[in-house]
Amino acid sequence: IARSMNLFSTPFVRVVFKDSAATQHVLRILTGISDLVIDYNETEYRISKLDAHDAILDVYGKDSQGTVYHIEVQLSDNDDHLLRVRAYTALIDSELLDKGAKYTELPKAFVFYISMNDFLDFEEPIAEVKSTIGKKKISYNDGKRVFFVNASIDDNSQVSKLMDYFKLADPNDVSQGDLSKRVHFLKCEPEGEEPMCAITESVVEEGEVLG
């Protein structure tokens, strides 16, 4: 079961990106920052509020400058994607600013929302949300950059090649550097058997509960 999964399968995503090097590879391509280095990396990062909806982030990381990176992968095409991004980014911001801290201490943040389909019809593999103010369309920059990424557009760019890899997660495809190494480790090497079995068990247990 686990070996058949790709990088749009949430359980597999959260095991693959426990590896910081795999996360770093993806972020370097999505941000265009070739020397980006991740100092902190976590999957299934939970943000809990007593009186609000919890959020479990697929991938959450930080670099040495404190810039935050969030990757969310969604296979479903019937979700309220824009509202989901709004809710998640608001929760992330609330998590980043300690009580009593100045707003100037709020770190920069990159949010990448990856989907299988081009549900916004922007006809690009990656598109940044750009905000402007008034008739002069003055650029509005609050330090948070939000990108929508989809796997349905093939323009031969590095992002579209990465998305092609997401769709197959072929362990014999070595084109994606440290990401390819991580997938090969999990799907083919003996040491990867334990985490892969854990994925299968979680899927079966969830099916039994839902059933």
HELIX and SHEET records of a PDB file:
HELIX    1   1 ALA A    2  SER A    4  5                                   3    
HELIX    2   2 THR A   10  VAL A   16  1                                   7    
HELIX    3   3 SER A   20  THR A   31  1                                  12    
HELIX    4   4 HIS A   81  LEU A   96  1                                  16    
HELIX    5   5 TYR A  103  GLU A  105  5                                   3    
HELIX    6   6 GLN A  158  LEU A  168  1                                  11    
HELIX    7   7 GLY A  177  CYS A  188  1                                  12    
HELIX    8   8 PRO A  190  GLY A  192  5                                   3    
HELIX    9   9 GLU A  193  LEU A  210  1                                  18    
SHEET    1   A 6 ILE A  38  ILE A  47  0                                        
SHEET    2   A 6 ALA A  55  ASP A  63 -1                                        
SHEET    3   A 6 VAL A  68  GLN A  74 -1                                        
SHEET    4   A 6 ALA A 109  SER A 115  1                                        
SHEET    5   A 6 LYS A 144  ASN A 150  1                                        
SHEET    6   A 6 ILE A 126  GLU A 128 -1                                        
SHEET    1   B 2 THR A 132  ILE A 133  0                                        
SHEET    2   B 2 ILE A 138  SER A 139 -1                                        
END                                                                             
